[in-house]
Amino acid sequence: MRRSADFAAVVRAGRRARRGVLVIHRQDALRPGPALVGLVVGRTVGGSVQRHRVSRRLRAELARRLDRFPAGSGTVVRALPGSAAATSERLGADLDGALSRLGGSR
């Protein structure tokens, strides 16, 4: 996901689930085609190095789970301040927990 309008639409109209150091917003019928996923890693996570490290680890964890996202859906993953200290395993577990709370994953 790259357009700010897509991010805004998912955050406003989508369902939300928080688990650990992540908040996930998902809207099931965003547009036809493959699922779109976007990341929000703000300054509250840490400095530039920490934010980019969290982004890389989240992208890797999301890539392993892309088949679980419904086609045409939009998902925004927001990292909370504690995510900089979290391990990749913890990020993956929090991601799985939030996705299961949202339901509808394949």
Rosetta silent file (secondary structure, phi, psi, omega in degrees, C-alpha in Angstrom):
SEQUENCE: MRRSADFAAVVRAGRRARRGVLVIHRQDALRPGPALVGLVVGRTVGGSVQRHRVSRRLRAELARRLDRFPAGSGTVVRALPGSAAATSERLGADLDGALSRLGGSR
SCORE:     score description
SCORE:     0.000 S_00000001
   1 L     0.000  132.419 -176.693    0.000    0.000    0.000 S_00000001
   2 L  -129.346  -25.348 -176.517    1.468    3.347   -0.989 S_00000001
   3 L   -84.964  135.679 -179.688   -1.302    5.913   -1.324 S_00000001
   4 H   -63.982  -28.722  177.610   -2.265    7.918    1.752 S_00000001
   5 H   -64.747  -37.467  177.108   -5.913    7.698    0.676 S_00000001
   6 H   -66.461  -43.925  177.252   -5.725    3.888    0.957 S_00000001
   7 H   -57.952  -48.645 -177.070   -4.148    4.138    4.417 S_00000001
   8 H   -62.873  -41.528 -179.731   -6.824    6.595    5.545 S_00000001
   9 H   -62.827  -42.729 -179.142   -9.678    4.483    4.160 S_00000001
  10 H   -68.271  -43.394 -177.813   -8.483    1.349    5.952 S_00000001
  11 H   -67.379  -38.865 -178.880   -7.849    3.103    9.268 S_00000001
  12 H   -73.498  -48.031 -170.730  -11.202    4.918    9.189 S_00000001
  13 H  -101.027  -12.377 -175.655  -13.500    2.172    7.936 S_00000001
  14 L   -83.587  168.494  174.194  -11.625   -1.004    8.817 S_00000001
  15 E   -81.523  157.274 -175.129  -11.768   -3.199   11.881 S_00000001
  16 E  -130.485  142.013  174.703   -8.999   -2.872   14.450 S_00000001
  17 E  -142.072  135.530  177.008   -7.176   -5.328   16.690 S_00000001
  18 E  -112.664  137.814  175.589   -4.319   -4.699   19.079 S_00000001
  19 E  -146.564  117.350  177.298   -1.939   -7.365   20.222 S_00000001
  20 L    60.530 -116.442 -175.151    1.258   -6.611   22.136 S_00000001
  21 L  -101.514   16.179 -179.007    3.307   -4.013   20.274 S_00000001
  22 E  -131.048  147.589  168.978    1.150   -3.913   17.112 S_00000001
  23 E  -122.919  130.282 -179.556   -2.198   -2.509   16.052 S_00000001
  24 E  -118.447  131.078  174.678   -3.724   -3.883   12.855 S_00000001
  25 E  -111.517  133.110  178.181   -6.498   -2.222   10.868 S_00000001
  26 E  -139.556  134.507  174.798   -8.171   -4.271    8.125 S_00000001
  27 E  -119.725  122.945 -171.990  -10.862   -3.499    5.598 S_00000001
  28 L   -74.265  -34.684 -175.712  -12.013   -6.531    3.654 S_00000001
  29 L  -115.908   64.334 -178.841  -13.381   -4.945    0.489 S_00000001
  30 L   -74.803  -50.330 -179.908  -10.947   -2.160   -0.302 S_00000001
  31 L  -165.800  161.263  176.505  -10.614   -2.821   -4.044 S_00000001
  32 L   -70.032  152.025  179.201  -10.482   -5.741   -6.486 S_00000001
  33 L   115.508 -164.203 -178.665   -7.147   -7.478   -6.899 S_00000001
  34 L   -71.380  164.486  178.023   -4.512   -8.708   -4.490 S_00000001
  35 L   -67.717  142.936  176.142   -4.402   -7.740   -0.830 S_00000001
  36 E  -108.587  136.923  179.017   -2.667   -4.474    0.031 S_00000001
  37 E  -131.064  135.205  177.678   -0.570   -4.154    3.183 S_00000001
  38 E  -132.079  155.081 -179.933    0.998   -0.989    4.582 S_00000001
  39 E  -115.803  143.941  171.708    3.174   -0.180    7.579 S_00000001
  40 E  -126.298  111.396  178.580    3.115    2.772    9.949 S_00000001
  41 E  -126.347   95.831 -173.714    6.239    3.044   12.079 S_00000001
  42 L   -84.782  178.234 -177.946    6.231    6.475   13.679 S_00000001
  43 H   -64.867  -20.251  178.849    8.810    8.444   15.605 S_00000001
  44 H   -67.108  -18.717  178.303    7.484    7.127   18.907 S_00000001
  45 H   -70.873  -35.866 -179.881    9.138    3.791   18.017 S_00000001
  46 L   153.264 -163.566  178.661   12.582    5.377   18.113 S_00000001
  47 L   -72.289 -178.890 -176.649   15.189    6.969   15.923 S_00000001
  48 H   -56.850  -43.919 -178.453   15.639    6.360   12.238 S_00000001
  49 H   -63.220  -44.731  179.726   17.740    3.236   12.708 S_00000001
  50 H   -65.360  -42.376 -179.895   15.207    1.647   15.073 S_00000001
  51 H   -62.161  -44.149 -179.675   12.253    2.545   12.836 S_00000001
  52 H   -68.157  -35.300  177.155   13.887    1.054    9.763 S_00000001
  53 H   -64.392  -44.261  177.974   14.874   -2.093   11.670 S_00000001
  54 H   -63.281  -42.241  179.138   11.273   -2.552   12.864 S_00000001
  55 H   -61.094  -44.572  179.554    9.994   -1.945    9.316 S_00000001
  56 H   -62.843  -43.999 -179.071   12.340   -4.566    7.842 S_00000001
  57 H   -67.339  -39.978  177.607   11.400   -7.154   10.438 S_00000001
  58 H   -65.510  -40.943  177.532    7.675   -6.476   10.038 S_00000001
  59 H   -60.395  -41.258  179.136    7.927   -6.729    6.242 S_00000001
  60 H   -64.549  -43.039  179.183    9.652  -10.103    6.600 S_00000001
  61 H   -66.855  -38.765  178.338    6.982  -11.372    9.004 S_00000001
  62 H   -67.414  -37.204 -179.687    4.194  -10.083    6.759 S_00000001
  63 H   -60.857  -34.208  178.514    5.738  -11.704    3.670 S_00000001
  64 L   -70.901  -16.822 -174.017    5.455  -15.094    5.382 S_00000001
  65 L  -116.793    8.377 -175.719    1.735  -14.500    5.973 S_00000001
  66 H   -58.127  -31.360 -179.661    0.548  -12.840    2.753 S_00000001
  67 H   -68.558  -13.364  179.412   -1.460  -15.902    1.756 S_00000001
  68 H   -85.630   -9.562 -178.574   -3.621  -15.372    4.870 S_00000001
  69 L   -90.066  131.535  179.338   -4.918  -11.987    3.688 S_00000001
  70 L   -63.500  143.391  177.378   -8.183  -12.013    1.703 S_00000001
  71 L   -59.777  139.198  178.601   -7.921  -10.843   -1.899 S_00000001
  72 L    81.625   -2.189 -178.730   -8.944   -7.216   -2.297 S_00000001
  73 L   -84.470  162.355  174.862   -8.455   -6.425    1.370 S_00000001
  74 E  -124.069  133.559 -178.155   -6.432   -3.583    2.798 S_00000001
  75 E  -132.325  133.084  174.893   -4.359   -3.951    5.962 S_00000001
  76 E  -118.578  125.182  177.732   -2.411   -1.344    7.909 S_00000001
  77 E  -107.416  119.606 -179.901    0.055   -2.524   10.563 S_00000001
  78 E  -109.739  125.359  179.027    1.006    0.153   13.077 S_00000001
  79 E   -86.512  133.512  177.846    4.016   -0.410   15.309 S_00000001
  80 L   -92.717  167.110 -174.184    3.747    0.835   18.882 S_00000001
  81 H   -52.181  -34.901 -178.474    6.674    2.246   20.894 S_00000001
  82 H   -73.470   -5.578 -175.520    7.708   -1.109   22.408 S_00000001
  83 H   -68.429  -24.223  179.772    8.240   -2.687   18.996 S_00000001
  84 H   -65.750  -31.321 -179.390   11.862   -1.489   18.765 S_00000001
  85 L   -91.439   -7.750 -177.115   12.814   -3.767   21.675 S_00000001
  86 L   -78.419  146.494  175.645   10.699   -6.714   20.476 S_00000001
  87 L   -78.533  166.409  176.872   12.264   -9.736   18.797 S_00000001
  88 H   -62.562  -35.855  178.501   11.160  -10.896   15.361 S_00000001
  89 H   -64.079  -40.261  178.711    9.468  -13.869   17.016 S_00000001
  90 H   -66.608  -42.288  177.699    7.486  -11.527   19.253 S_00000001
  91 H   -60.927  -42.618  178.461    6.490   -9.370   16.281 S_00000001
  92 H   -63.787  -41.859  179.155    5.349  -12.504   14.438 S_00000001
  93 H   -65.852  -42.005  177.465    3.381  -13.754   17.449 S_00000001
  94 H   -64.916  -38.864  177.446    1.710  -10.362   17.921 S_00000001
  95 H   -63.176  -47.049  178.031    0.903  -10.250   14.229 S_00000001
  96 H   -60.763  -43.363 -179.466   -0.643  -13.738   14.346 S_00000001
  97 H   -63.078  -43.488 -179.963   -2.645  -12.868   17.454 S_00000001
  98 H   -68.157  -39.327  178.258   -4.049   -9.671   15.980 S_00000001
  99 H   -64.668  -38.721  179.025   -4.885  -11.375   12.682 S_00000001
 100 H   -68.860  -32.704  175.483   -6.731  -14.156   14.478 S_00000001
 101 H   -65.248  -35.568  178.740   -8.710  -11.562   16.458 S_00000001
 102 H   -72.879  -25.390  179.243   -9.765   -9.936   13.216 S_00000001
 103 L    67.494  177.617  176.493  -10.837  -13.322   11.876 S_00000001
 104 L    74.285    4.283  176.829  -11.520  -14.067    8.269 S_00000001
 105 L   -82.796  148.566 -177.565   -7.919  -15.026    7.483 S_00000001
 106 L   -82.351    0.000    0.000   -7.441  -18.091    5.355 S_00000001
